[in-house]
Amino acid sequence: LEKLIAKIIFFFSELLEKNEKKPGLSKGAKKFLRKAHDKGIKIFASSNSEKERIGIFLKGAHINNLFDLILGREIPKKDHIKKIFDSLDNKLSREELRKRTLVIGNELGDVILSKEEGINNVFMISNPFSKEELIKWGVPEGNICRNFEEIDKKIFGQ
């Protein structure tokens, strides 16, 4: 799988622990992001939050430099993947980009947007959804993970 990945699109909320008082990174997220970045994988963030808010959080977590592009609610979410593809200075066809893209999400909307764009490499953080629900949405069972540590092992094998 690692050889197929040209970029990773993160839907911003998966990076956050569900902690109302002070959001922090999800378990294994920083290590996974650094590893992907060090391997030359392009990383993007997509969110329904304001871009400025996302930037402040990523800077506070000392990972803002790992992202190639951050998109927030200023652009309709349905246009994020197209905007990300358009931002790449790449000679690959759209079809090849779709094959080499990995999306990590945590909502039904992430799956729908990915499928509409023809991206089938979708990994899901299962909280708060059950494995059965995610399978119904069309996420392969092997791509359902509890946290970034599991995704890291599946993608990078360590």
Contact map, one row per residue, 1 for C-alpha under 8 A:
11111000000000000000000000000000000000000000000000000000000000000000000000000000000000000000000000000000000000000000000000000000000000000000000000000000001000
11111000000000000000000000000000000000000000000000000000000000000000000000000000000000000000000000000000000000000000000000000000000000000000000000000000001100
11111100000000000000000000000000000000000000000000000000000000000000000000000000000000000000000000000000000000000000000000000000000000000000000000000000000000
11111100000000000000000000000000000000000000000000000000000000000000000000000000000000000000000000111000000000000000000000000000000000000000000000000000000000
11111111000000000000000000000000000000001000000000000000000000000000000000000000000000000000000000111100000000000000000000000000000000000000000000000000000000
00111111000000000000000000000000000000001100000000000000000000000000000000000000000000000000000010011100000000000000000000000000000000000000000000000000000000
00001111100000000000000000000000000000001111000000000000000000000000000000000000000000000000000000011100000000000000000000000000000000000000000000000000000000
00001111110000000000000000000000000000001111000000000000000000000000000000000000000000000000000000001111000000000000000000000000000000000000000000000000000000
00000011111000000000000000000000000000000011110000000000000000000000000000000000000000000000000000001111000000000000000000000000000000000000000000000000000000
00000001111101100000000000000000000000000011110000000000000000000000000000000000000000000000000000000011100000000000000000000000000000000000000000000000000000
00000000111111100000000000000000000000000000111000000000000000000000000000000000000000000000000000000011110001000000000000000000000000000000000000000000000000
00000000011111110000000000000000000000000000111000000100000000000000000000000000000000000000000000000000000000000000000000000000000000000000000000000000000000
00000000001111110000000000000000000000000000001000000000000000000000000000000000000000000000000000000000010000000000000000000000000000000000000000000000000000
00000000011111111000000001000000000000000000000000000000000000000000000000000000000000000000000000000001110000000000000000001000000000000000000000000000000000
00000000011111111000000111001000000000000000000000000000000000000000000000000000000000000000000000000000000000000000000000000000000000000000000000000000000000
00000000000111111110001111000000000000000000000000000000000000000000000000000000000000000000000000000000000000000000000000000000000000000000000000000000000000
00000000000001111110001111100000000000000000000000000000000000000000000000000000000000000000000000000000000000000000000000000000000000000000000000000000000000
00000000000000011111001000000000000000000000000000000000000000000000000000000000000000000000000000000000000000000000000000000000000000000000000000000000000000
00000000000000011111111100000000000000000000000000000000000000000000000000000000000000000000000000000000000000000000000000000000000000000000000000000000000000
00000000000000000111111000000000000000000000000000000000000000000000000000000000000000000000000000000000000000000000000000000000000000000000000000000000000000
00000000000000000011111000000000000000000000000000000000000000000000000000000000000000000000000000000000000000000000000000000000000000000000000000000000000000
00000000000000000011111100000000000000000000000000000000000000000000000000000000000000000000000000000000000000000000000000000000000000000000000000000000000000
00000000000000011111111110000000000000000000000000000000000000000000000000000000000000000000000000000000000000000000000000000000000000000000000000000000000000
00000000000000111010011111000000000000000000000000000000000010000000000000000000000000000000000000000000000000000000000000000000000000000000000000000000000000
00000000000000111000001111111100000000000000000000000000000010000000000000000000000000000000000000000000000000000000000000000000000000000000000000000000000000
00000000000001111000000111111000000000000000000000000000000000000000000000000000000000000000000000000000000000000000000000000000000000000000000000110000000000
00000000000000001000000011111000000000000000000000000000000000000000000000000000000000000000000000000000000000000000000000000000000000000000000000111000000000
00000000000000000000000011111111000000000000000000000000000000000000000000000000000000000000000000000000000000000000000000000000000000000000000000111001000000
00000000000000100000000011111111100000000000000000000000000000000000000000000000000000000000000000000000000000000000000000000000000000000000000000111000000000
00000000000000000000000010011111110000000000000000000000000000100000000000000000000000000000000000000000000000000000000000000000000000000000000000000000000000
00000000000000000000000000011111111000000000000000000000000000000000000000000000000000000000000000000000000000000000000000000000000000000000000000000000000000
00000000000000000000000000011111111100000000000000000000000000000000000000000000000000000000000000000000000000000000000000000000000000000000000000011001000000
00000000000000000000000000001111111110000010000000000000000000000100000000000000000000000000000000000000000000000000000000000000000000000000000000000000000000
00000000000000000000000000000111111111000000000000000000000000000100000000000000000000000000000000000000000000000000000000000000000000000000000000000000000000
00000000000000000000000000000011111111100000000000000000000000000000000000000000000000000000000000000000000000000000000000000000000000000000000000000000000000
00000000000000000000000000000001111111111110000000000000000000000000000000000000000000000000000000000000000000000000000000000000000000000000000000000000000000
00000000000000000000000000000000111111111110000000000000000000000100000000000000000000000000000000000000000000000000000000000000000000000000000000000000000000
00000000000000000000000000000000011111111000000000000000000000000000000000000000000000000000000000000000000000000000000000000000000000000000000000000000000000
00000000000000000000000000000000001111111000000000000000000000000000000000000000000000000000000000000000000000000000000000000000000000000000000000000000000000
00000000000000000000000000000000000111111100000000000000000000000000000000000000000000000000000000000000000000000000000000000000000000000000000000000000000000
00001111000000000000000000000000000111111110000000000000000000000000000000000000000000000000000000000000000000000000000000000000000000000000000000000000000000
00000111000000000000000000000000000110011111000000000000000000000011000000000000000000000000000000000000000000000000000000000000000000000000000000000000000000
00000011110000000000000000000000100110001111100000000000000000000111100000000000000000000000000000000000000000000000000000000000000000000000000000000000000000
00000011110000000000000000000000000000000111110000000000000000000011111000000000000100000000000000000000000000000000000000000000000000000000000000000000000000
00000000111100000000000000000000000000000011111000000000000000000010111000000000000000000000000000000000000000000000000000000000000000000000000000000000000000
00000000111100000000000000000000000000000001111100000000000000000000011100001001000000000000000000000000000000000000000000000000000000000000000000000000000000
00000000001110000000000000000000000000000000111111100100000000000000001110001000000000000000000000000000000000000000000000000000000000000000000000000000000000
00000000000000000000000000000000000000000000011111000000000000000000000110001000000000000000000000000000000000000000000000000000000000000000000000000000000000
00000000000000000000000000000000000000000000001111101100000000000000000110000000000000000000000000000000000000000000000000000000000000000000000000000000000000
00000000000000000000000000000000000000000000001111111100000000000000000111000000000000000000000000000000000000000000000000000000000000000000000000000000000000
00000000000000000000000000000000000000000000001011111110000000000000011111000000000000000000000000000000000000000000000000000000000000000000000000000000000000
00000000000000000000000000000000000000000000000001111111000000000000000000000000000000000000000000000000000000000000000000000000000000000000000000000000000000
00000000000000000000000000000000000000000000000011111111100000000000000000000000000000000000000000000000000000000000000000000000000000000000000000000000000000
00000000000100000000000000000000000000000000001011111111110000000000010100000000000000000000000000000000000000000000000000000000000000000000000000000000000000
00000000000000000000000000000000000000000000000000111111111000010000010000000000000000000000000000000000000000000000000000000000000000000000000000000000000000
00000000000000000000000000000000000000000000000000011111111100000000000000000000000000000000000000000000000000000000000000000000000000000000000000000000000000
00000000000000000000000000000000000000000000000000001111111110000000000000000000000000000000000000000000000000000000000000000000000000000000000000000000000000
00000000000000000000000000000000000000000000000000000111111111110000000000000000000000000000000000000000000000000000000000000000000000000000000000000000000000
00000000000000000000000000000000000000000000000000000011111111111000000000000000000000000000000000000000000000000000000000000000000000000000000000000000000000
00000000000000000000000000000000000000000000000000000001111111100000000000000000000000000000000000000000000000000000000000000000000000000000000000000000000000
00000000000000000000000110000000000000000000000000000000111111110000000000000000000000000000000000000000000000000000000000000000000000000000000000000000000000
00000000000000000000000000000000000000000000000000000000011111111000000000000000000000000000000000000000000000000000000000000000000000000000000000000000000000
00000000000000000000000000000100000000000000000000000000011111111110000000000000000000000000000000000000000000000000000000000000000000000000000000000000000000
00000000000000000000000000000000000000000000000000000010011011111110000000000000000000000000000000000000000000000000000000000000000000000000000000000000000000
00000000000000000000000000000000000000000000000000000000001001111111000000000000000000000000000000000000000000000000000000000000000000000000000000000000000000
00000000000000000000000000000000110010000010000000000000000000111111000000000000000000000000000000000000000000000000000000000000000000000000000000000000000000
00000000000000000000000000000000000000000111100000000000000000111111110000000000000000000000000000000000000000000000000000000000000000000000000000000000000000
00000000000000000000000000000000000000000111000000000000000000001111110000000000000000000000000000000000000000000000000000000000000000000000000000000000000000
00000000000000000000000000000000000000000011100000000000000000000011111000000000000100000000000000000000000000000000000000000000000000000000000000000000000000
00000000000000000000000000000000000000000001110000100110000000000011111100000000000000000000000000000000000000000000000000000000000000000000000000000000000000
00000000000000000000000000000000000000000001111000100000000000000000111111100001000000000000000000000000000000000000000000000000000000000000000000000000000000
00000000000000000000000000000000000000000000011111100100000000000000011111101000000000000000000000000000000000000000000000000000000000000000000000000000000000
00000000000000000000000000000000000000000000001111100000000000000000001111111000000000000000000000000000000000000000000000000000000000000000000000000000000000
00000000000000000000000000000000000000000000000001100000000000000000001111110000000000000000000000000000000000000000000000000000000000000000000000000000000000
00000000000000000000000000000000000000000000000000000000000000000000001111111011000000000000000000000000000000000000000000000000000000000000000000000000000000
00000000000000000000000000000000000000000000000000000000000000000000000011111111000000000000000000000000000000000000000000000000000000000000000000000000000000
00000000000000000000000000000000000000000000011100000000000000000000000110111111000000000000000000000000000000000000000000000000000000000000000000000000000000
00000000000000000000000000000000000000000000000000000000000000000000000000011111100000000000000000000000000000001000000000000000000000000000000000000000000000
00000000000000000000000000000000000000000000000000000000000000000000000000111111111000000000000000000000000000000000000000000000000000000000000000000000000000
00000000000000000000000000000000000000000000010000000000000000000000001000111111111100000000000000000000000000000000000000000000000000000000000000000000000000
00000000000000000000000000000000000000000000000000000000000000000000000000000111111110000000000000000000000000001100100000000000000000000000000000000000000000
00000000000000000000000000000000000000000000000000000000000000000000000000000011111111000000000000000000000000000000100000000000000000000000000000000000000000
00000000000000000000000000000000000000000000000000000000000000000000000000000011111111100000000000000000000000000000000000000000000000000000000000000000000000
00000000000000000000000000000000000000000001000000000000000000000000100000000001111111110000000000000000000000000000000000000000000000000000000000000000000000
00000000000000000000000000000000000000000000000000000000000000000000000000000000111111110000010010000000000000000000000000000000000000000000000000000000000000
00000000000000000000000000000000000000000000000000000000000000000000000000000000011111111000000000000000000000000000000000000000000000000000000000000000000000
00000000000000000000000000000000000000000000000000000000000000000000000000000000001111111000000000000000000000000000000000000000000000000000000000000000000000
00000000000000000000000000000000000000000000000000000000000000000000000000000000000111111100000000000000000000000000000000000000000000000000000000000000000000
00000000000000000000000000000000000000000000000000000000000000000000000000000000000001111110000000000000000000000000000000000000000000000000000000000000000000
00000000000000000000000000000000000000000000000000000000000000000000000000000000000000011111000000000000000000000000000000000000000000000000000000000000000000
00000000000000000000000000000000000000000000000000000000000000000000000000000000000000001111100000000000000000000000000000000000000000000000000000000000000000
00000000000000000000000000000000000000000000000000000000000000000000000000000000000000000111111110000000000000000000000000000000000000000000000000000000000000
00000000000000000000000000000000000000000000000000000000000000000000000000000000000000000011111110000000000000000000000000000000000000000000000000000000000000
00000000000000000000000000000000000000000000000000000000000000000000000000000000000010000001111111000000000000000000000000000000000000000000000000000000000000
00000000000000000000000000000000000000000000000000000000000000000000000000000000000000000001111111100000000000000000000000000000000000000000000000000000000000
00000000000000000000000000000000000000000000000000000000000000000000000000000000000000000001111111110000000000000000000000000000000000000000000000000000000000
00000100000000000000000000000000000000000000000000000000000000000000000000000000000010000001111111111000000000000000000000000000000000000000000000000000000000
00000000000000000000000000000000000000000000000000000000000000000000000000000000000000000000011111111000000000000000111100000000000000000000000000000000000000
00011000000000000000000000000000000000000000000000000000000000000000000000000000000000000000001111111000000000000000001110000000000000000000000000000000000000
00011110000000000000000000000000000000000000000000000000000000000000000000000000000000000000000111111100000000000000000000000000000000000000000000000000000000
00011111100000000000000000000000000000000000000000000000000000000000000000000000000000000000000011111110000000000000001010000000000000000000000000000000000000
00001111100000000000000000000000000000000000000000000000000000000000000000000000000000000000000000011111000000000000001111100000000000000000000000000000000000
00000001111000000000000000000000000000000000000000000000000000000000000000000000000000000000000000001111100000000100001011100000000000000000000000000000000000
00000001111001000000000000000000000000000000000000000000000000000000000000000000000000000000000000000111110000000000000001111000000000000000000000000000000000
00000000011001000000000000000000000000000000000000000000000000000000000000000000000000000000000000000011111001100000000001111000000000000000000000000000000000
00000000001011000000000000000000000000000000000000000000000000000000000000000000000000000000000000000001111101000000000000011110000000000000000000000000000000
00000000000000000000000000000000000000000000000000000000000000000000000000000000000000000000000000000000111111100000000000010000000000000000000000000000000000
00000000000000000000000000000000000000000000000000000000000000000000000000000000000000000000000000000000011111110000000000000000000000001000000000000000000000
00000000000000000000000000000000000000000000000000000000000000000000000000000000000000000000000000000000001111111000000000000000000000000000000000000000000000
00000000001000000000000000000000000000000000000000000000000000000000000000000000000000000000000000000000111111111100000000000000000000000000000000000000000000
00000000000000000000000000000000000000000000000000000000000000000000000000000000000000000000000000000000101111111110000001000000000000001110000000000000000000
00000000000000000000000000000000000000000000000000000000000000000000000000000000000000000000000000000000000111111111000000000000000000000000000000000000000000
00000000000000000000000000000000000000000000000000000000000000000000000000000100100000000000000000000000000011111111100000000000000000000000000000000000000000
00000000000000000000000000000000000000000000000000000000000000000000000000000000100000000000000000000010000001111111111101000000000000000000000000000000000000
00000000000000000000000000000000000000000000000000000000000000000000000000000000000000000000000000000000000000111111111100000000000000000000000000000000000000
00000000000000000000000000000000000000000000000000000000000000000000000000000000000000000000000000000000000000011111111000000000000000000000000000000000000000
00000000000000000000000000000000000000000000000000000000000000000000000000000000110000000000000001000000000000001111111000000000000000000000000000000000000000
00000000000000000000000000000000000000000000000000000000000000000000000000000000000000000000000001000000000000000111111100000000000000000000000000000000000000
00000000000000000000000000000000000000000000000000000000000000000000000000000000000000000000000001101110000000000111111111000000000000000000000000000000000000
00000000000000000000000000000000000000000000000000000000000000000000000000000000000000000000000001100100000000000110011111000000000000000000000000000000000000
00000000000000000000000000000000000000000000000000000000000000000000000000000000000000000000000000101110000000000000001111100000000000000000000000000000000000
00000000000000000000000000000000000000000000000000000000000000000000000000000000000000000000000000000111100000100100001111110000000000000010001000000000000000
00000000000000000000000000000000000000000000000000000000000000000000000000000000000000000000000000000111100000000000000011111000000000000010001110000010000000
00000000000000000000000000000000000000000000000000000000000000000000000000000000000000000000000000000001111000000000000001111100000001000010001110000000000000
00000000000001000000000000000000000000000000000000000000000000000000000000000000000000000000000000000001110000000000000000111110000000000000000111110000000000
00000000000000000000000000000000000000000000000000000000000000000000000000000000000000000000000000000000010000000000000000011111111001000000000111100000000000
00000000000000000000000000000000000000000000000000000000000000000000000000000000000000000000000000000000010000000000000000001111110000000000000001000000000000
00000000000000000000000000000000000000000000000000000000000000000000000000000000000000000000000000000000000000000000000000000111110000000000000000000000000000
00000000000000000000000000000000000000000000000000000000000000000000000000000000000000000000000000000000000000000000000000000111111011000000000000000000000000
00000000000000000000000000000000000000000000000000000000000000000000000000000000000000000000000000000000000000000000000000000111111111000000000000000000000000
00000000000000000000000000000000000000000000000000000000000000000000000000000000000000000000000000000000000000000000000000000100111111100000100100000000000000
00000000000000000000000000000000000000000000000000000000000000000000000000000000000000000000000000000000000000000000000000000000011111110000000000000000000000
00000000000000000000000000000000000000000000000000000000000000000000000000000000000000000000000000000000000000000000000000000000111111111000000000000000000000
00000000000000000000000000000000000000000000000000000000000000000000000000000000000000000000000000000000000000000000000000010100111111111110100100000000000000
00000000000000000000000000000000000000000000000000000000000000000000000000000000000000000000000000000000000000000000000000000000001111111111100000000000000000
00000000000000000000000000000000000000000000000000000000000000000000000000000000000000000000000000000000000000000000000000000000000111111110000000000000000000
00000000000000000000000000000000000000000000000000000000000000000000000000000000000000000000000000000000000100100000000000000000000011111110000000000000000000
00000000000000000000000000000000000000000000000000000000000000000000000000000000000000000000000000000000000000100000000000000000000001111111000000000000000000
00000000000000000000000000000000000000000000000000000000000000000000000000000000000000000000000000000000000000100000000001110000000001111111101100000000000000
00000000000000000000000000000000000000000000000000000000000000000000000000000000000000000000000000000000000000000000000000000000000000100111111100000000000000
00000000000000000000000000000000000000000000000000000000000000000000000000000000000000000000000000000000000000000000000000000000001001100011111100000000000000
00000000000000000000000000000000000000000000000000000000000000000000000000000000000000000000000000000000000000000000000000000000000000000001111110000000000000
00000000000000000000000000000000000000000000000000000000000000000000000000000000000000000000000000000000000000000000000001110000000000000011111110000010000000
00000000000000000000000000000000000000000000000000000000000000000000000000000000000000000000000000000000000000000000000000111100001001000011111111000000000000
00000000000000000000000000000000000000000000000000000000000000000000000000000000000000000000000000000000000000000000000000111100000000000000011111110110000000
00000000000000000000000000000000000000000000000000000000000000000000000000000000000000000000000000000000000000000000000000001110000000000000000111110100000000
00000000000000000000000001111000000000000000000000000000000000000000000000000000000000000000000000000000000000000000000000001100000000000000000011111110000000
00000000000000000000000001111001000000000000000000000000000000000000000000000000000000000000000000000000000000000000000000001000000000000000000011111111000000
00000000000000000000000000111001000000000000000000000000000000000000000000000000000000000000000000000000000000000000000000000000000000000000000000111111100000
00000000000000000000000000000000000000000000000000000000000000000000000000000000000000000000000000000000000000000000000000000000000000000000000011111111110000
00000000000000000000000000000000000000000000000000000000000000000000000000000000000000000000000000000000000000000000000000100000000000000000001010111111111000
00000000000000000000000000010001000000000000000000000000000000000000000000000000000000000000000000000000000000000000000000000000000000000000000000011111111111
00000000000000000000000000000000000000000000000000000000000000000000000000000000000000000000000000000000000000000000000000000000000000000000000000001111111111
00000000000000000000000000000000000000000000000000000000000000000000000000000000000000000000000000000000000000000000000000000000000000000000000000000111111111
11000000000000000000000000000000000000000000000000000000000000000000000000000000000000000000000000000000000000000000000000000000000000000000000000000011111110
01000000000000000000000000000000000000000000000000000000000000000000000000000000000000000000000000000000000000000000000000000000000000000000000000000001111111
00000000000000000000000000000000000000000000000000000000000000000000000000000000000000000000000000000000000000000000000000000000000000000000000000000001111111
00000000000000000000000000000000000000000000000000000000000000000000000000000000000000000000000000000000000000000000000000000000000000000000000000000001110111
